[in-house]
Amino acid sequence: MKKVTSEVNDHEILRRLETLMVTSKEDLNQAVVRSLLENPLDFDPKSVPEPYAQYVRHFVYMVKRNKKMGLDVNFDASAIDSKKDKKKLTAPKKSAPAKKQVPARKRA
């Protein structure tokens, strides 16, 4: 998906969209994500709930912009599954925070 970035805010929009696609299973159905990646030019952003629609609209805009410039706009829909599996495997474990040692006070 990063191959469509050409403006400053494109990278941040795509990073947030990828995060939402991997983590929001209830709100953002995997079938919707697949259809977005397989055919972004015919995808209707109104079929996505509102918090996610802004990122989807920007993604579709980037794909259309790149198509006008003659760049490749094909995406691998299976890549989202591999990212989801990778996140499960590399989930950081929470550890207890280390306590700071307070130096002993010197008496006068």
Backbone as CSV, one residue per row, in Angstrom:
resi,resn,N_x,N_y,N_z,CA_x,CA_y,CA_z,C_x,C_y,C_z
1,MET,0.812,-1.187,0.000,0.000,0.000,0.000,0.863,1.263,0.000
2,LYS,2.091,1.133,0.465,2.939,2.314,0.571,3.368,2.864,-0.782
3,LYS,3.152,2.098,-1.843,3.589,2.576,-3.156,2.695,3.685,-3.705
4,VAL,1.566,3.974,-3.063,0.690,5.045,-3.543,0.990,6.382,-2.884
5,THR,1.892,6.397,-1.907,2.176,7.645,-1.207,3.056,8.551,-2.048
6,SER,2.639,9.797,-2.180,3.463,10.776,-2.882,3.377,12.145,-2.221
7,GLU,2.435,12.336,-1.335,2.307,13.600,-0.622,2.680,13.393,0.840
8,VAL,2.820,14.460,1.559,3.312,14.410,2.932,2.386,13.612,3.846
9,ASN,1.097,13.852,3.775,0.176,13.204,4.700,-0.250,11.806,4.252
10,ASP,0.112,11.377,3.057,-0.286,10.058,2.563,0.238,8.935,3.451
11,HIS,1.477,9.047,3.889,2.076,7.986,4.700,1.317,7.811,6.011
12,GLU,0.977,8.909,6.659,0.255,8.841,7.929,-1.154,8.286,7.731
13,ILE,-1.829,8.688,6.677,-3.173,8.174,6.380,-3.117,6.664,6.164
14,LEU,-2.151,6.199,5.381,-2.039,4.765,5.120,-1.664,3.991,6.372
15,ARG,-0.824,4.559,7.210,-0.444,3.877,8.446,-1.676,3.678,9.331
16,ARG,-2.492,4.703,9.445,-3.706,4.594,10.257,-4.712,3.639,9.634
17,LEU,-4.848,3.678,8.316,-5.776,2.771,7.638,-5.335,1.323,7.822
18,GLU,-4.045,1.043,7.687,-3.545,-0.320,7.885,-3.790,-0.784,9.315
19,THR,-3.564,0.085,10.271,-3.799,-0.265,11.671,-5.269,-0.574,11.904
20,LEU,-6.151,0.234,11.347,-7.587,-0.004,11.504,-8.015,-1.300,10.834
21,MET,-7.447,-1.604,9.670,-7.823,-2.824,8.960,-7.414,-4.062,9.742
22,VAL,-6.315,-3.986,10.447,-5.823,-5.143,11.186,-6.543,-5.296,12.524
23,THR,-6.863,-4.199,13.185,-7.381,-4.280,14.551,-8.899,-4.202,14.670
24,SER,-9.585,-3.573,13.767,-11.029,-3.340,13.907,-11.822,-4.397,13.160
25,LYS,-11.975,-5.545,13.785,-12.665,-6.652,13.122,-14.177,-6.479,13.131
26,GLU,-14.718,-5.930,14.221,-16.170,-5.796,14.324,-16.694,-4.685,13.422
27,ASP,-16.011,-3.558,13.423,-16.485,-2.399,12.668,-16.110,-2.458,11.196
28,LEU,-14.929,-2.964,10.914,-14.413,-2.988,9.551,-14.257,-4.445,9.129
29,ASN,-15.270,-4.963,8.456,-15.322,-6.359,8.041,-14.171,-6.692,7.090
30,GLN,-13.603,-7.900,7.220,-12.490,-8.305,6.361,-12.920,-8.416,4.896
31,ALA,-14.181,-8.731,4.640,-14.665,-8.783,3.257,-14.650,-7.387,2.635
32,VAL,-14.977,-6.385,3.425,-14.943,-5.001,2.944,-13.508,-4.590,2.649
33,VAL,-12.593,-4.982,3.527,-11.181,-4.654,3.332,-10.658,-5.308,2.060
34,ARG,-11.018,-6.574,1.855,-10.583,-7.281,0.638,-11.112,-6.597,-0.622
35,SER,-12.385,-6.210,-0.590,-12.942,-5.558,-1.778,-12.288,-4.198,-2.017
36,LEU,-11.909,-3.504,-0.948,-11.198,-2.232,-1.093,-9.839,-2.447,-1.749
37,LEU,-9.118,-3.463,-1.321,-7.785,-3.707,-1.869,-7.832,-4.310,-3.271
38,GLU,-8.824,-5.154,-3.535,-8.901,-5.810,-4.841,-9.387,-4.870,-5.933
39,ASN,-10.304,-3.968,-5.588,-10.849,-3.075,-6.601,-11.100,-1.688,-5.993
40,PRO,-10.037,-0.939,-5.710,-10.216,0.348,-5.030,-10.932,1.405,-5.864
41,LEU,-10.862,1.306,-7.188,-11.491,2.328,-8.027,-13.012,2.221,-8.036
42,ASP,-13.545,1.016,-7.830,-14.994,0.821,-7.816,-15.565,0.736,-6.405
43,PHE,-14.728,0.908,-5.402,-15.171,0.773,-4.014,-15.972,2.001,-3.593
44,ASP,-17.067,1.761,-2.860,-17.908,2.852,-2.364,-17.537,3.149,-0.911
45,PRO,-16.895,4.274,-0.627,-16.499,4.589,0.751,-17.677,4.740,1.709
46,LYS,-18.880,4.923,1.184,-20.055,5.064,2.043,-20.445,3.740,2.696
47,SER,-19.881,2.621,2.212,-20.187,1.322,2.801,-19.372,1.056,4.062
48,VAL,-18.510,1.994,4.430,-17.657,1.862,5.611,-18.185,2.802,6.691
49,PRO,-18.185,2.377,7.971,-18.640,3.269,9.044,-17.825,4.563,9.089
50,GLU,-18.412,5.607,9.620,-17.844,6.958,9.536,-16.432,7.131,10.095
51,PRO,-16.053,6.607,11.216,-14.679,6.903,11.651,-13.621,6.409,10.664
52,TYR,-13.947,5.386,9.887,-12.985,4.804,8.951,-13.123,5.377,7.547
53,ALA,-14.262,5.973,7.260,-14.551,6.430,5.900,-13.563,7.488,5.419
54,GLN,-13.099,8.351,6.319,-12.159,9.392,5.895,-10.855,8.795,5.380
55,TYR,-10.391,7.717,6.011,-9.155,7.078,5.564,-9.370,6.328,4.255
56,VAL,-10.534,5.696,4.132,-10.854,4.970,2.900,-10.984,5.947,1.735
57,ARG,-11.652,7.076,1.958,-11.794,8.077,0.891,-10.431,8.599,0.441
58,HIS,-9.549,8.837,1.386,-8.221,9.332,1.019,-7.439,8.260,0.263
59,PHE,-7.585,7.001,0.667,-6.915,5.908,-0.034,-7.409,5.806,-1.475
60,VAL,-8.722,5.884,-1.669,-9.291,5.831,-3.021,-8.804,7.025,-3.839
61,TYR,-8.729,8.189,-3.204,-8.194,9.381,-3.884,-6.754,9.147,-4.340
62,MET,-5.934,8.552,-3.463,-4.534,8.301,-3.819,-4.423,7.324,-4.985
63,VAL,-5.273,6.298,-4.984,-5.249,5.320,-6.078,-5.635,5.990,-7.390
64,LYS,-6.691,6.809,-7.367,-7.114,7.511,-8.589,-6.039,8.472,-9.073
65,ARG,-5.412,9.183,-8.145,-4.339,10.107,-8.500,-3.169,9.363,-9.154
66,ASN,-2.804,8.221,-8.583,-1.687,7.457,-9.145,-2.039,6.845,-10.492
67,LYS,-3.304,6.487,-10.679,-3.711,5.946,-11.976,-3.599,7.024,-13.050
68,LYS,-3.971,8.261,-12.712,-3.839,9.364,-13.672,-2.382,9.616,-14.030
69,MET,-1.484,9.375,-13.067,-0.055,9.569,-13.310,0.572,8.366,-14.008
70,GLY,-0.205,7.296,-14.209,0.291,6.118,-14.906,1.029,5.134,-14.018
71,LEU,0.818,5.203,-12.694,1.482,4.293,-11.766,0.616,3.072,-11.496
72,ASP,1.243,2.011,-10.996,0.553,0.759,-10.691,-0.392,0.961,-9.505
73,VAL,-1.622,0.468,-9.625,-2.605,0.617,-8.555,-3.146,-0.731,-8.087
74,ASN,-2.432,-1.827,-8.332,-2.867,-3.157,-7.906,-2.302,-3.462,-6.527
75,PHE,-3.119,-4.113,-5.698,-2.725,-4.437,-4.334,-2.972,-5.905,-4.078
76,ASP,-2.203,-6.452,-3.138,-2.340,-7.843,-2.749,-3.225,-7.898,-1.509
77,ALA,-4.426,-8.434,-1.649,-5.359,-8.483,-0.528,-4.903,-9.459,0.539
78,SER,-4.076,-10.440,0.193,-3.601,-11.397,1.191,-2.559,-10.780,2.109
79,ALA,-2.009,-9.637,1.745,-0.999,-8.982,2.582,-1.590,-8.550,3.914
80,ILE,-2.865,-8.228,3.932,-3.488,-7.804,5.178,-3.563,-8.970,6.154
81,ASP,-3.770,-10.206,5.659,-3.789,-11.372,6.530,-2.416,-11.627,7.131
82,SER,-1.372,-11.469,6.328,-0.024,-11.700,6.849,0.339,-10.658,7.897
83,LYS,-0.115,-9.420,7.727,0.150,-8.385,8.732,-0.594,-8.699,10.022
84,LYS,-1.819,-9.226,9.896,-2.598,-9.564,11.076,-1.911,-10.688,11.842
85,ASP,-1.408,-11.705,11.121,-0.708,-12.807,11.762,0.590,-12.331,12.401
86,LYS,1.285,-11.433,11.735,2.546,-10.912,12.261,2.300,-10.137,13.547
87,LYS,1.203,-9.376,13.607,0.894,-8.611,14.819,0.610,-9.549,15.983
88,LYS,-0.060,-10.678,15.715,-0.346,-11.633,16.772,0.939,-12.230,17.321
89,LEU,1.884,-12.526,16.437,3.127,-13.156,16.859,4.046,-12.195,17.594
90,THR,4.059,-10.952,17.205,5.008,-9.999,17.776,4.359,-9.032,18.753
91,ALA,3.251,-9.422,19.356,2.594,-8.540,20.317,3.500,-8.372,21.534
92,PRO,3.797,-7.147,21.907,4.702,-6.926,23.041,4.045,-7.332,24.353
93,LYS,4.847,-7.929,25.227,4.346,-8.320,26.536,4.559,-7.163,27.495
94,LYS,3.582,-6.969,28.337,3.703,-5.900,29.315,4.505,-6.421,30.501
95,SER,5.472,-5.662,30.912,6.274,-6.040,32.063,6.087,-4.996,33.153
96,ALA,6.413,-5.410,34.363,6.283,-4.489,35.487,7.315,-3.384,35.341
97,PRO,6.907,-2.155,35.567,7.868,-1.060,35.436,8.949,-1.164,36.510
98,ALA,10.162,-0.870,36.130,11.279,-0.934,37.064,11.197,0.242,38.034
99,LYS,11.447,-0.054,39.305,11.417,1.003,40.309,12.767,1.692,40.335
100,LYS,12.718,2.980,40.479,13.959,3.742,40.562,14.508,3.653,41.979
101,GLN,15.809,3.515,42.070,16.469,3.506,43.367,16.728,4.944,43.789
102,VAL,16.231,5.286,44.928,16.444,6.630,45.453,17.756,6.613,46.224
103,PRO,18.684,7.506,45.893,19.955,7.513,46.622,19.747,7.912,48.084
104,ALA,20.560,7.318,48.941,20.461,7.614,50.372,20.909,9.047,50.627
105,ARG,20.250,9.695,51.568,20.603,11.075,51.900,21.811,11.087,52.831
106,LYS,22.646,12.049,52.587,23.802,12.218,53.468,23.401,13.111,54.626
107,ARG,23.830,12.693,55.809,23.527,13.509,56.989,24.660,14.483,57.241
108,ALA,24.282,15.632,57.708,25.289,16.664,57.957,25.966,16.506,59.279
